[in-house]
Structure formats: structure tokens, C-alpha cells
């Protein structure tokens, strides 16, 4: 469902916005399955970082951050880089 900007699932279509945690989830699963990480998805994820910290809950179809940071998206983004956690999943 990656459309080059975000995960265009039913919720994204209905609400006219992408969910911030979805790119992080894809990257996390890629790490656990030892698959190459799509650099475009990783760039999108970090482009959603709010100036005050954290990853935004949502972003629009143009890639603009919508609203405050979301703990679910932020936590998922950080899990991608936790080597010990990834090693336990293998």
C-alpha cells in the first residue's frame, strides 16, 4: 500500500491523511525480517518529526505534518534502531 508518500490504506483514504506510525511499522518489520530498508520510507518517517521532538500522528498527502507528536509513532520509530530488541526477534 506504499504509494511513494505514505501507506494509502482505507483509513488514509477515508480521513484524507496518512498515519504516522505506518512507515515506522513497515521499517520495524523490515528489520525483524532482515529485509532491506526502503530509504524513501525511512526519509518519510524522519520527515514527520516535529520541531519539539517526536513523530507526528498524521501527515497529509503532500507530506506536511499534521498535529502534535504521537507516542505510538515515536516509540515505533525508535524501536527500528534497537539492535538488542531486533536480535531477540530473530
OpenMM code with the backbone's topology and positions (N, CA, C; nanometers):
from openmm import Vec3, app, unit

residues = "UNK UNK UNK UNK UNK UNK UNK UNK UNK UNK UNK UNK UNK UNK UNK UNK UNK UNK UNK UNK UNK UNK UNK UNK UNK UNK UNK UNK UNK UNK UNK UNK UNK UNK UNK UNK UNK UNK UNK UNK UNK UNK UNK UNK UNK UNK UNK UNK UNK UNK UNK UNK UNK UNK UNK UNK UNK UNK UNK UNK UNK UNK UNK UNK UNK UNK UNK UNK UNK UNK UNK UNK UNK UNK UNK UNK UNK UNK UNK UNK UNK UNK UNK UNK UNK UNK UNK UNK UNK UNK".split()
positions = [
    Vec3(0.0802, -0.1204, 0.0000),
    Vec3(0.0000, 0.0000, 0.0000),
    Vec3(0.0847, 0.1271, 0.0000),
    Vec3(0.2176, 0.1114, 0.0001),
    Vec3(0.3058, 0.2276, -0.0070),
    Vec3(0.2862, 0.2931, -0.1431),
    Vec3(0.2490, 0.4190, -0.1456),
    Vec3(0.2224, 0.4888, -0.2713),
    Vec3(0.3328, 0.5881, -0.3081),
    Vec3(0.4452, 0.5776, -0.2390),
    Vec3(0.5556, 0.6682, -0.2635),
    Vec3(0.5590, 0.7857, -0.1672),
    Vec3(0.4503, 0.8035, -0.0915),
    Vec3(0.4419, 0.9122, 0.0065),
    Vec3(0.4039, 0.8619, 0.1449),
    Vec3(0.3232, 0.7572, 0.1484),
    Vec3(0.2738, 0.7012, 0.2740),
    Vec3(0.1966, 0.5736, 0.2457),
    Vec3(0.1350, 0.5188, 0.3498),
    Vec3(0.0544, 0.3979, 0.3354),
    Vec3(-0.0888, 0.4405, 0.3045),
    Vec3(-0.1289, 0.4177, 0.1819),
    Vec3(-0.2623, 0.4584, 0.1367),
    Vec3(-0.3590, 0.3432, 0.1593),
    Vec3(-0.3982, 0.3266, 0.2857),
    Vec3(-0.4939, 0.2227, 0.3217),
    Vec3(-0.6339, 0.2835, 0.3304),
    Vec3(-0.7298, 0.2037, 0.3731),
    Vec3(-0.8688, 0.2509, 0.3794),
    Vec3(-0.8828, 0.3702, 0.4734),
    Vec3(-0.8135, 0.3675, 0.5866),
    Vec3(-0.8220, 0.4790, 0.6815),
    Vec3(-0.7656, 0.6070, 0.6211),
    Vec3(-0.6541, 0.5964, 0.5520),
    Vec3(-0.5943, 0.7147, 0.4885),
    Vec3(-0.6897, 0.7737, 0.3845),
    Vec3(-0.7525, 0.6879, 0.3073),
    Vec3(-0.8478, 0.7360, 0.2062),
    Vec3(-0.9678, 0.8039, 0.2722),
    Vec3(-1.0181, 0.7409, 0.3775),
    Vec3(-1.1365, 0.7926, 0.4458),
    Vec3(-1.1094, 0.9266, 0.5143),
    Vec3(-0.9940, 0.9377, 0.5787),
    Vec3(-0.9631, 1.0577, 0.6577),
    Vec3(-0.8771, 1.1593, 0.5837),
    Vec3(-0.8393, 1.1262, 0.4603),
    Vec3(-0.7565, 1.2154, 0.3782),
    Vec3(-0.6253, 1.2540, 0.4466),
    Vec3(-0.5619, 1.1539, 0.5078),
    Vec3(-0.4319, 1.1747, 0.5720),
    Vec3(-0.3686, 1.0385, 0.5988),
    Vec3(-0.2371, 1.0393, 0.6033),
    Vec3(-0.1630, 0.9178, 0.6352),
    Vec3(-0.1406, 0.9097, 0.7861),
    Vec3(-0.1316, 0.7892, 0.8380),
    Vec3(-0.0990, 0.7682, 0.9793),
    Vec3(0.0527, 0.7668, 0.9953),
    Vec3(0.1028, 0.8377, 1.0948),
    Vec3(0.2461, 0.8494, 1.1169),
    Vec3(0.3144, 0.7220, 1.1601),
    Vec3(0.2422, 0.6323, 1.2250),
    Vec3(0.3064, 0.5098, 1.2731),
    Vec3(0.3272, 0.4059, 1.1622),
    Vec3(0.2572, 0.4170, 1.0515),
    Vec3(0.2682, 0.3145, 0.9472),
    Vec3(0.4065, 0.3034, 0.8838),
    Vec3(0.4731, 0.4128, 0.8467),
    Vec3(0.6096, 0.3964, 0.7939),
    Vec3(0.7032, 0.3324, 0.8962),
    Vec3(0.6865, 0.3687, 1.0238),
    Vec3(0.7695, 0.3095, 1.1289),
    Vec3(0.7427, 0.1600, 1.1407),
    Vec3(0.6182, 0.1198, 1.1303),
    Vec3(0.5835, -0.0224, 1.1389),
    Vec3(0.6451, -0.1012, 1.0238),
    Vec3(0.6391, -0.0474, 0.9041),
    Vec3(0.6995, -0.1147, 0.7883),
    Vec3(0.8501, -0.1306, 0.8089),
    Vec3(0.9149, -0.0258, 0.8553),
    Vec3(1.0592, -0.0316, 0.8758),
    Vec3(1.0957, -0.1296, 0.9871),
    Vec3(1.0164, -0.1334, 1.0919),
    Vec3(1.0412, -0.2274, 1.2016),
    Vec3(1.0311, -0.3717, 1.1525),
    Vec3(0.9248, -0.4014, 1.0812),
    Vec3(0.9068, -0.5371, 1.0285),
    Vec3(1.0185, -0.5719, 0.9309),
    Vec3(1.0612, -0.4767, 0.8504),
    Vec3(1.1729, -0.4996, 0.7583),
    Vec3(1.2988, -0.5397, 0.8342),
    Vec3(1.3235, -0.4727, 0.9454),
    Vec3(1.4423, -0.5057, 1.0265),
    Vec3(1.4299, -0.6449, 1.0875),
    Vec3(1.3130, -0.6753, 1.1435),
    Vec3(1.2931, -0.8062, 1.2068),
    Vec3(1.3061, -0.9182, 1.1041),
    Vec3(1.2551, -0.8972, 0.9845),
    Vec3(1.2619, -0.9991, 0.8791),
    Vec3(1.3927, -0.9942, 0.8012),
    Vec3(1.4813, -0.9041, 0.8395),
    Vec3(1.6120, -0.8867, 0.7754),
    Vec3(1.5979, -0.8593, 0.6260),
    Vec3(1.5061, -0.7681, 0.5958),
    Vec3(1.4845, -0.7251, 0.4584),
    Vec3(1.5446, -0.5864, 0.4420),
    Vec3(1.5858, -0.5502, 0.3228),
    Vec3(1.6410, -0.4155, 0.3022),
    Vec3(1.5397, -0.3083, 0.3407),
    Vec3(1.5885, -0.2032, 0.4031),
    Vec3(1.5022, -0.0918, 0.4418),
    Vec3(1.4906, 0.0037, 0.3242),
    Vec3(1.3690, 0.0350, 0.2883),
    Vec3(1.3412, 0.1289, 0.1807),
    Vec3(1.3797, 0.2691, 0.2288),
    Vec3(1.4798, 0.3279, 0.1663),
    Vec3(1.5290, 0.4589, 0.2081),
    Vec3(1.4224, 0.5676, 0.1953),
    Vec3(1.3325, 0.5536, 0.1000),
    Vec3(1.2260, 0.6524, 0.0829),
    Vec3(1.1301, 0.6485, 0.2026),
    Vec3(1.1002, 0.5288, 0.2505),
    Vec3(1.0110, 0.5176, 0.3664),
    Vec3(1.0793, 0.5743, 0.4905),
    Vec3(1.2077, 0.5448, 0.5059),
    Vec3(1.2816, 0.5969, 0.6206),
    Vec3(1.2885, 0.7502, 0.6158),
    Vec3(1.3114, 0.8068, 0.4993),
    Vec3(1.3154, 0.9523, 0.4850),
    Vec3(1.1788, 1.0139, 0.5169),
    Vec3(1.0723, 0.9475, 0.4737),
    Vec3(0.9372, 0.9958, 0.5039),
    Vec3(0.9142, 0.9967, 0.6540),
    Vec3(0.9523, 0.8878, 0.7198),
    Vec3(0.9338, 0.8787, 0.8642),
    Vec3(1.0031, 0.9935, 0.9365),
    Vec3(1.1296, 1.0160, 0.9071),
    Vec3(1.2036, 1.1206, 0.9780),
    Vec3(1.1631, 1.2602, 0.9331),
    Vec3(1.0999, 1.2713, 0.8176),
    Vec3(1.0453, 1.3996, 0.7746),
    Vec3(0.9218, 1.4385, 0.8538),
    Vec3(0.8647, 1.3437, 0.9262),
    Vec3(0.7454, 1.3682, 1.0069),
    Vec3(0.7799, 1.4077, 1.1495),
    Vec3(0.9074, 1.4265, 1.1763),
    Vec3(0.9493, 1.4655, 1.3108),
    Vec3(0.9091, 1.6097, 1.3366),
    Vec3(0.8449, 1.6326, 1.4497),
    Vec3(0.8059, 1.7675, 1.4898),
    Vec3(0.9269, 1.8415, 1.5460),
    Vec3(0.9310, 1.9739, 1.5297),
    Vec3(1.0446, 2.0525, 1.5788),
    Vec3(1.0727, 2.0326, 1.7280),
    Vec3(0.9689, 2.0107, 1.8068),
    Vec3(0.9850, 1.9904, 1.9507),
    Vec3(1.0185, 1.8474, 1.9881),
    Vec3(1.0256, 1.7604, 1.8897),
    Vec3(1.0543, 1.6192, 1.9141),
    Vec3(0.9350, 1.5316, 1.8868),
    Vec3(0.9613, 1.4076, 1.8621),
    Vec3(0.8561, 1.3103, 1.8362),
    Vec3(0.8122, 1.3084, 1.6915),
    Vec3(0.7450, 1.2008, 1.6555),
    Vec3(0.6923, 1.1808, 1.5212),
    Vec3(0.5439, 1.2156, 1.5210),
    Vec3(0.5017, 1.2894, 1.4213),
    Vec3(0.3622, 1.3336, 1.4131),
    Vec3(0.2667, 1.2155, 1.3975),
    Vec3(0.1492, 1.2325, 1.4521),
    Vec3(0.0462, 1.1294, 1.4427),
    Vec3(-0.0023, 1.1126, 1.2986),
    Vec3(-0.0071, 1.2228, 1.2253),
    Vec3(-0.0596, 1.2199, 1.0895),
    Vec3(0.0188, 1.3139, 0.9996),
    Vec3(0.0125, 1.2871, 0.8699),
    Vec3(0.0659, 1.3798, 0.7718),
    Vec3(-0.0230, 1.3744, 0.6487),
    Vec3(-0.0317, 1.4877, 0.5789),
    Vec3(-0.1233, 1.4961, 0.4653),
    Vec3(-0.0624, 1.4334, 0.3402),
    Vec3(-0.1392, 1.4310, 0.2342),
    Vec3(-0.0965, 1.3656, 0.1105),
    Vec3(0.0187, 1.4385, 0.0409),
    Vec3(0.0497, 1.5582, 0.0883),
    Vec3(0.1638, 1.6329, 0.0344),
    Vec3(0.2881, 1.6149, 0.1213),
    Vec3(0.2742, 1.5419, 0.2330),
    Vec3(0.3877, 1.5169, 0.3215),
    Vec3(0.4017, 1.6165, 0.4348),
    Vec3(0.3026, 1.7030, 0.4529),
    Vec3(0.3063, 1.8021, 0.5608),
    Vec3(0.2586, 1.7404, 0.6918),
    Vec3(0.3315, 1.7686, 0.7981),
    Vec3(0.2971, 1.7190, 0.9310),
    Vec3(0.1645, 1.7793, 0.9751),
    Vec3(0.0796, 1.6941, 1.0331),
    Vec3(-0.0496, 1.7388, 1.0852),
    Vec3(-0.0548, 1.7084, 1.2347),
    Vec3(-0.0648, 1.8093, 1.3143),
    Vec3(-0.0858, 1.7906, 1.4564),
    Vec3(0.0389, 1.7588, 1.5372),
    Vec3(0.0139, 1.7252, 1.6634),
    Vec3(0.1227, 1.7019, 1.7577),
    Vec3(0.1894, 1.5663, 1.7376),
    Vec3(0.2943, 1.5474, 1.8135),
    Vec3(0.3641, 1.4182, 1.8118),
    Vec3(0.2757, 1.3101, 1.8722),
    Vec3(0.3018, 1.1884, 1.8312),
    Vec3(0.2239, 1.0732, 1.8752),
    Vec3(0.3190, 0.9731, 1.9403),
    Vec3(0.2866, 0.9299, 2.0604),
    Vec3(0.3757, 0.8379, 2.1302),
    Vec3(0.3874, 0.7047, 2.0560),
    Vec3(0.2785, 0.6591, 1.9925),
    Vec3(0.2834, 0.5325, 1.9192),
    Vec3(0.3797, 0.5418, 1.8011),
    Vec3(0.3706, 0.6482, 1.7235),
    Vec3(0.4600, 0.6656, 1.6082),
    Vec3(0.6041, 0.6862, 1.6528),
    Vec3(0.6229, 0.7646, 1.7581),
    Vec3(0.7580, 0.7927, 1.8070),
    Vec3(0.8233, 0.6669, 1.8618),
    Vec3(0.7506, 0.5911, 1.9433),
    Vec3(0.8055, 0.4680, 2.0005),
    Vec3(0.8390, 0.3678, 1.8909),
    Vec3(0.7504, 0.3523, 1.7938),
    Vec3(0.7752, 0.2585, 1.6846),
    Vec3(0.8979, 0.3010, 1.6038),
    Vec3(0.9136, 0.4301, 1.5841),
    Vec3(1.0301, 0.4796, 1.5097),
    Vec3(1.1592, 0.4463, 1.5835),
    Vec3(1.1589, 0.4572, 1.7136),
    Vec3(1.2799, 0.4286, 1.7910),
    Vec3(1.3102, 0.2791, 1.7975),
    Vec3(1.2084, 0.1956, 1.7954),
    Vec3(1.2293, 0.0502, 1.8001),
    Vec3(1.3101, -0.0008, 1.6806),
    Vec3(1.2990, 0.0681, 1.5690),
    Vec3(1.3700, 0.0276, 1.4474),
    Vec3(1.5201, 0.0214, 1.4711),
    Vec3(1.5702, 0.1061, 1.5578),
    Vec3(1.7142, 0.1181, 1.5791),
    Vec3(1.7623, 0.0506, 1.7072),
    Vec3(1.6762, -0.0281, 1.7704),
    Vec3(1.7127, -0.1007, 1.8915),
    Vec3(1.7659, -0.2382, 1.8517),
    Vec3(1.8968, -0.2470, 1.8362),
    Vec3(1.9606, -0.3704, 1.7881),
    Vec3(1.9325, -0.4898, 1.8793),
    Vec3(1.9323, -0.4681, 2.0129),
    Vec3(1.9061, -0.5787, 2.1057),
    Vec3(1.7654, -0.6341, 2.0870),
    Vec3(1.6704, -0.5489, 2.0715),
    Vec3(1.5322, -0.5930, 2.0510),
    Vec3(1.5191, -0.6687, 1.9187),
    Vec3(1.5771, -0.6150, 1.8142),
    Vec3(1.5716, -0.6805, 1.6838),
    Vec3(1.6347, -0.8193, 1.6920),
    Vec3(1.7481, -0.8313, 1.7591),
    Vec3(1.8170, -0.9603, 1.7724),
    Vec3(1.7298, -1.0626, 1.8450),
    Vec3(1.6517, -1.0189, 1.9426),
    Vec3(1.5633, -1.1120, 2.0159),
    Vec3(1.4503, -1.1618, 1.9281),
    Vec3(1.4139, -1.0838, 1.8288),
    Vec3(1.3022, -1.1220, 1.7423),
    Vec3(1.3433, -1.2228, 1.6351),
    Vec3(1.4716, -1.2360, 1.6117),
    Vec3(1.5171, -1.3255, 1.5052),
    Vec3(1.5200, -1.4694, 1.5480),
] * unit.nanometer
topology = app.Topology()
chain = topology.addChain("A")
for resn in residues:
    res = topology.addResidue(resn, chain)
    for name in ("N", "CA", "C"):
        topology.addAtom(name, app.Element.getBySymbol(name[0]), res)
